[in-house]
Amino acid sequence: MIRMRATLLWILCGWGLALSAQKTNRSGELRVLLPDVQFGAEQATLSKSSMLALDEVVALAKKHSWTVLEVGAHTDASGSASYNLRLSQRRAQSVAAYLTKKGLAQKRLKAKGYGETAPLNRCRRGVRCSDAEKRENRRVELRVQGLPDEAGIRAEWQALSGIPVSAAPATATAPAPATAPAPATATATATVPVGNSDYFPELTEGQAYVPQPLPATFIGYTVEFGCFDKPLGAGHPLLRKYETIFLRQEKGIGYCYYIGAFHTLTSAQDFLRTQALPKYPKARIAVFANDEKKYVSH
């Protein structure tokens, strides 16, 4: 019974992605969830069941030899954001390597780790969520490019998500280009020189992020980089170096900037020690609960 419910959950999730594809995918492109491609905790090694699921991908890709596939791996928001990004990249590369081993040309494949940046539900940093919601966000997706507008061909790909071919939507095209969800945000201190950073490196290619408010309901740890009389300007260079930055206006103090949202003190201390303090000696860990802030000594 538990297995049947889990299968139904994945089918419904796949169906939701298929319907989403009708609205958001570029013409000739389709997002396909691979519910049977799973990894162990903090692992990037494919299981036998995952390999069997990928064999179906290989067969379909060989049949539709004009397609190009992006393998996208996603995590939930547990642990540090930078670690999740690296882990998802290793998982995406593991999938792409298996597909290549089975005969798909490397030029037809791209491996992309998204970490926790594209959740399917509300389960983001600073939000309490269930294990089921976290599990939904831990997934591998294909972005199939080069598909014609023929419903039958698209239905074959959608079937990989657990959707029967006969039940797939009649069409899956979109008149408008897809718009990727805006990443969280980024900024930090006012006058400190900017150095290289590996915090979401693949998502900071010249982009400028806008700090998001720190929710009053946030419970957890974050790293405070500084408080200033005025908010940082939109063109500040640090906005191009960090993501998941929060802004909190505090009475009598000013505009305070925080990087990251951590579930555990250990992960916050690790980020502070390895990434924050070497560049920003005044950075410190803050813990929030009931909209109250306290500092943690380090």
C-alpha positions in Angstrom: 0.0 0.0 0.0 2.8 2.4 0.9 4.6 1.7 -2.4 1.3 2.2 -4.3 0.9 5.6 -2.7 4.4 6.6 -3.4 3.9 5.6 -7.1 0.7 7.6 -7.3 2.5 10.6 -5.8 5.2 10.4 -8.5 2.6 10.0 -11.2 0.7 13.0 -10.0 4.0 15.0 -9.7 4.9 13.9 -13.3 1.5 14.9 -14.5 1.9 18.3 -12.9 5.2 18.8 -14.6 3.7 17.8 -17.9 0.9 20.3 -17.5 3.5 22.9 -16.4 5.4 22.2 -19.6 2.5 23.2 -21.7 2.6 26.7 -20.1 6.3 27.3 -19.5 8.5 25.3 -21.9 9.9 26.9 -25.0 8.5 25.4 -28.2 10.5 22.3 -29.0 11.4 21.7 -25.4 9.9 19.5 -22.7 10.7 18.9 -19.0 10.5 15.3 -17.9 10.7 14.1 -14.3 12.5 10.8 -13.8 11.0 9.5 -10.5 12.9 6.2 -10.5 16.3 7.8 -10.6 17.2 8.2 -7.0 20.4 8.5 -4.9 21.4 7.6 -1.4 21.9 10.3 1.2 24.8 12.6 0.1 25.7 10.0 -2.7 26.0 10.4 -6.4 26.2 6.6 -7.3 23.4 5.2 -9.4 21.5 2.2 -8.1 20.5 -0.7 -10.3 16.9 0.5 -10.4 18.1 4.0 -11.5 20.1 2.4 -14.3 17.0 0.5 -15.5 15.1 3.7 -15.6 17.9 5.4 -17.6 18.0 2.5 -20.0 14.5 3.7 -21.1 15.8 7.2 -21.6 18.6 5.8 -23.8 16.2 3.8 -25.9 14.0 6.8 -26.5 16.9 9.2 -27.1 18.3 6.8 -29.8 14.9 6.6 -31.4 14.6 10.4 -31.5 18.2 11.0 -32.5 17.8 14.7 -33.2 17.1 15.6 -29.5 19.5 17.1 -27.1 19.1 16.4 -23.4 19.9 18.5 -20.3 20.2 16.3 -17.2 19.1 18.5 -14.2 19.7 17.3 -10.6 17.9 19.0 -7.7 18.2 18.7 -3.9 16.2 19.9 -1.0 17.3 22.8 1.2 18.9 20.7 4.0 22.6 21.4 4.6 24.6 24.3 3.1 23.5 25.7 -0.2 27.0 25.5 -1.7 27.3 21.8 -0.8 23.9 21.1 -2.3 24.9 22.7 -5.5 28.1 20.6 -5.7 26.2 17.4 -4.8 23.6 18.0 -7.5 26.3 18.7 -10.1 27.9 15.3 -9.2 24.6 13.6 -9.5 23.8 15.2 -12.9 27.2 14.2 -14.2 26.7 10.6 -12.9 23.5 10.3 -14.9 25.1 11.9 -18.0 28.1 9.6 -17.7 25.8 6.5 -17.7 23.9 7.7 -20.7 27.2 8.2 -22.5 28.3 4.8 -21.5 25.1 3.4 -23.0 25.8 4.9 -26.4 24.5 8.5 -26.4 27.0 11.1 -27.8 28.4 13.5 -25.3 27.5 16.4 -27.6 23.8 15.6 -27.1 24.1 15.8 -23.3 24.5 18.5 -20.7 24.8 17.9 -17.0 23.4 20.7 -14.7 23.2 20.7 -11.0 20.6 23.1 -9.6 21.1 22.4 -5.9 18.1 23.7 -4.0 17.3 26.7 -6.3 14.3 25.3 -8.1 11.9 23.6 -5.6 8.6 22.2 -6.8 6.8 23.4 -3.7 7.1 26.0 -0.9 9.9 24.1 0.9 12.7 26.6 0.8 15.3 27.9 3.3 13.7 29.3 6.4 10.4 27.4 5.8 9.5 24.4 7.9 8.4 21.6 5.7 7.6 17.9 5.8 9.8 15.0 4.7 7.5 14.4 1.8 7.9 18.0 0.6 11.7 17.6 0.8 11.6 14.3 -1.0 9.5 15.9 -3.8 12.3 18.5 -4.4 15.0 15.8 -4.5 14.7 14.8 -8.1 16.3 14.3 -11.5 14.7 16.0 -14.5 15.4 15.9 -18.2 15.0 19.0 -20.4 14.5 17.5 -23.8 15.3 20.0 -26.6 14.6 19.7 -30.3 11.2 18.0 -30.0 8.6 18.7 -32.8 5.1 19.8 -31.9 3.8 16.3 -32.5 1.7 15.2 -29.5 2.6 11.5 -30.0 6.4 12.0 -29.7 6.0 14.3 -26.7 3.7 11.8 -25.0 6.4 9.1 -25.3 8.8 11.3 -23.3 6.1 12.2 -20.8 5.6 8.5 -20.2 9.0 8.4 -18.5 7.4 10.4 -15.7 4.9 7.6 -15.1 2.2 9.1 -17.3 0.6 6.6 -19.6 1.0 7.5 -23.3 -2.7 7.5 -23.9 -3.3 9.8 -20.9 -0.8 12.4 -21.9 -2.1 15.9 -22.8 -2.9 16.3 -26.5 -0.5 19.2 -26.9 2.5 20.4 -25.0 3.6 23.6 -26.7 3.8 27.1 -25.5 3.5 30.4 -27.4 5.8 32.3 -25.0 9.4 31.6 -23.9 9.9 30.1 -20.5 10.9 32.4 -17.7 13.1 30.8 -15.1 12.2 31.6 -11.5 14.4 34.4 -10.1 17.1 33.1 -7.7 16.9 34.3 -4.2 19.1 37.3 -3.7 22.5 38.6 -2.9 24.5 41.3 -1.2 26.7 41.7 1.8 28.9 44.6 2.9 29.4 48.1 1.9 33.1 48.8 1.1 34.9 45.5 1.4 36.7 44.4 -1.8 35.1 41.5 -3.6 37.1 38.3 -4.0 36.2 35.1 -5.8 33.5 33.0 -4.2 32.2 29.5 -4.8 28.8 30.2 -3.3 26.4 29.3 -6.1 29.2 29.9 -8.7 27.1 28.7 -11.6 24.3 31.1 -10.9 26.3 34.3 -10.6 27.5 34.8 -14.1 27.1 38.6 -14.2 23.7 38.5 -12.7 22.6 41.1 -10.1 20.3 39.9 -7.3 17.9 41.7 -5.2 18.0 41.0 -1.4 14.8 39.4 -0.1 13.3 40.3 3.3 14.2 38.0 6.1 10.8 36.4 7.0 9.5 37.2 10.5 8.8 33.5 10.8 12.4 32.5 10.1 13.8 30.1 12.6 17.4 29.1 12.2 21.0 30.3 11.7 22.4 32.8 9.3 25.6 34.8 8.8 25.3 38.5 9.4 27.8 40.4 7.1 27.0 43.9 8.2 24.5 46.6 9.1 24.4 50.0 7.3 22.7 53.3 7.5 21.4 53.0 4.0 20.6 49.9 1.8 23.2 48.9 -0.6 22.8 50.2 -4.2 21.4 47.9 -6.8 24.7 48.0 -8.7 26.9 47.1 -5.7 29.4 44.5 -6.9 28.6 42.1 -4.0 25.1 41.6 -5.4 26.8 39.7 -8.2 28.8 37.4 -5.9 26.3 35.9 -3.5 22.8 34.4 -3.6 20.3 33.8 -0.8 21.0 37.1 0.9 18.4 38.5 3.2 17.8 42.1 4.2 16.3 43.1 7.6 15.7 46.7 8.6 16.3 47.0 12.3 15.2 49.9 14.4 18.1 51.9 15.7 20.6 49.8 13.8 20.0 50.2 10.1 19.8 47.8 7.2 21.4 44.4 8.1 22.4 41.9 5.5 22.5 38.1 6.0 23.9 35.4 3.8 22.4 31.9 3.9 19.8 30.1 6.0 21.1 27.1 7.9 19.3 24.4 9.8 22.2 23.6 12.1 24.8 25.6 13.9 27.5 23.3 12.5 26.7 24.2 8.9 26.5 27.9 9.8 29.9 27.7 11.5 31.4 25.9 8.6 30.2 28.7 6.1 31.4 31.4 8.5 34.9 29.8 8.9 35.5 28.8 5.3 33.8 31.6 3.3 32.8 34.6 5.4 35.6 35.3 7.9 38.5 35.1 5.4 37.0 38.1 3.5 34.8 39.8 6.1 36.4 39.6 9.6 33.3 41.2 11.3 30.9 38.6 10.0 29.1 36.6 12.7 26.4 34.0 13.2 23.0 35.2 14.2 20.2 32.9 15.3 16.5 33.9 14.9 13.5 32.6 16.8 10.1 34.4 17.2 11.5 37.3 15.2 14.2 37.9 17.8 17.9 37.8 17.0 20.8 36.6 19.1 24.4 36.3 18.2 26.4 33.1 18.5 30.1 33.3 19.7 32.7 31.6 17.5 
